[in-house]
Structures are given as structure tokens and as C-alpha cells.
Amino acid sequence: MTMDYKKAGVDIEAAQRSLERVKRMVSSTWSPGVISNLRQFAGLYRLNGGGYKNPVLVSSTDGVGTKLKIAFMLGRHSTVGQDLVHHCANDILVHGAKPLFFMDYLASSEIKSGVIQEVIGGLVKGCKEVGCSLIGGETAQLPGFYQPGEYDLAGFILGLVEREGIVDGSGIEAGDLIVGLASNGLHTNGFSLVRKILLKDWKLDGYIDDLGSTLGDELLRVHRHYGQIIYSLSSLGFRIKGMAHITGGGIEGNLSRIIPSGLVALIKKGSWEVPPIFKLIKKVGGVEEREMFRVFNMGIGFILVVSPAILDKVLFHLKGQGQIAWQVGEIREGDLKRVILE
């Protein structure tokens, strides 16, 4: 019996067919800056200035993590691509950057056309929502590496910001105030702990009164993107001194990245509404409060640091845009650069 690549588990023709099926979908995200096509070895993007005088490229990369396990169990793959794009876009948004293009890496033990199309469809939707082009990526077949029916998904985003408009927290000073923007639940962090606690006795298709939905629907809520809200604030001339995307490490681990030396960020627990999913995890799992805040966003997906002079105007604008937000803390002088939860 002869041996070939397909018998070894890699179906080249299936991969090519899948690519053909998603080409139109992917190209629907392209802006005039895209000058390549999906058959080339790399994605090509032309920088035409866009009105920038001193443009700076800003990049980030990330994955969806074990939230994918929930998608596998439910057989629902249309939202994880949005999660990935939104997460990456938020990571460059904190520096004031607007995304230009996105690239993905999708690896599985075998090519399943329907699943690939669902995942790519989510990536396309996410790219349209954040305003960037999906210009390429890699779909890898790795038989024997992943469990049957499972895959991994990661992405890379590149954006642009005017050098003078870079937001890095360096202008933060004592007396500044901290604004928390509501999350949409878990986003894409803490799922290893969530699965350990909630999937032990409960089923994903089971309705939970405290959540107002099935457990599966709650866990697959799409990671929010905060771009339009932040762009609208900037367009009105509001100066945001610092921004933090609250992901793995929680408020403390992420806000501390932008606090200058000699300052302390004081966060007042109880100043915002913690969503039911976090209360459920804490109760069922017996998780200590400090660990909850270390692992999860706890209802705050994005943070702004602003001067007291514009706080009320910022909150008023956010409310007018339908964004739930609260003043959750303040900046004080301190010996160590840190975040205190009290």
C-alpha cells in the first residue's frame, strides 16, 4: 500500500477548497490600503499617510484561550473570531491607535470546511466592527497534535497612531480620576477556572435564573470592543491620560502597567455593579475575593484615567453613547507604583 500526505492526515485539497469558500467573505473587509490577495505568500498593505504627520505603528498579538473549549462543546464557532479581533483591537486602542489590518492563525488536526467558515465569518465580522482589513493568515493541519474536533486560534493586529497622540499614562498625576467601562461578562479570560467550577455539575444548555440565560450563552458572550466609544471622546477633544484593557491579571495587573512611579491607583470595590456570572463563580467555587479580582475583569472591561475637570463631561458623554460607566477610583501619591483595591 502506498502512502501519501492525505493518508497521513493532511488534506491539501480540502484546505484549498476552504480557502476558496472564504475568499469573498475575507475580501469584504479590505480597505483601499490592501494591495495583495489571499494567494500570495504575505499580506501587503500600503500606508498612504491618512492625514498623519508623524505616524507610529502599533501592534499586538493574542489568542482566544480555553474559551475555545466552550465553543467545541457547544459546536458553535461563529463568535470566537470576534472575541479574538476585539481583544487585539482593545490592546492597541489603549495607546490611541486605530487598526489597519489583522492576520489570523488557525490550527487543527483536520480541515472541517463548515467549522473553518464559521470561525472566519467571526473574524470577518470582528474586523468590520473595529474597522480593519483581514488580509491573510495561516490555516494549519497538524494531525495528532490537537484532539479531534478541536483547534487553536490566534491573531495579530497592526494599527496606527500620531506620535503626539500616543497614550501611555506618562501624564497621569495625583488627583486624577479613574473611570471604569462595563464589560460584557467574562470576555476571554479565566476560562480554565470557570470550566473547573461551573462545568463540574452544570450543563451548558441549562438555563440559569441568576444569569437570565443558558450557561453556554453566558460563557460565549462576545468580548466587547471599546473603539467607537474612545474615538468619540477623542473627537470631542477630551484628553484621556491613560487607558487599560482589563484582561488576564484583572484590574490590578493591567492598570498597574500605566501608573507612573511614585503614584498609587486606588480602586473602590462596590463602586460599580458586578455582573451575576462573577457572583456565581465565587459562590459555587468558593473562590476568595482577591483571587476573583486577580483572575477576572469583575465587570470592568476597560479603564480611563482623566483629570477631575472633565470627569462629569466624560461620564455624561459615555451615558449618551449607551456605555455604562462609573468613577471607580482615583490616583494618589505613593511610594510604590501599584494598584490598591479597597
Buried (B, 14 or more C-beta within 10 A) or exposed (E): EEEEEEEEEBBEEBBEEBBEBBBEBBBEBBEEBBEBBBEEEEBBBEEEEEEBEEBBEBBBEBBBBBBBBBBBBBEBBBBBBBBBBBBBBBBBBBBBBBBBBBBBBBBBBBBBEEBBBBBBBBBBBBBBBBBBBBBBBEBBBBBEEBEEEBBBBBBBBBBBBBEEBEBBBEBBEEEBBBBBBBBBBBBBBBBEBBBEBBBEEBEBEEEBEEBEBBBBBBBBBBBBBBBEBBBBBBEEEBEBBBBBBBBBBBBBBBBBBBBBEEBBBBBBBEEBEBBBBBBBBBEEBEBEEEEBBBBBBBBBBBBBBBBEEBBEEBBEBBEEEEBEBBBBBBBEEBEEBBBBBE
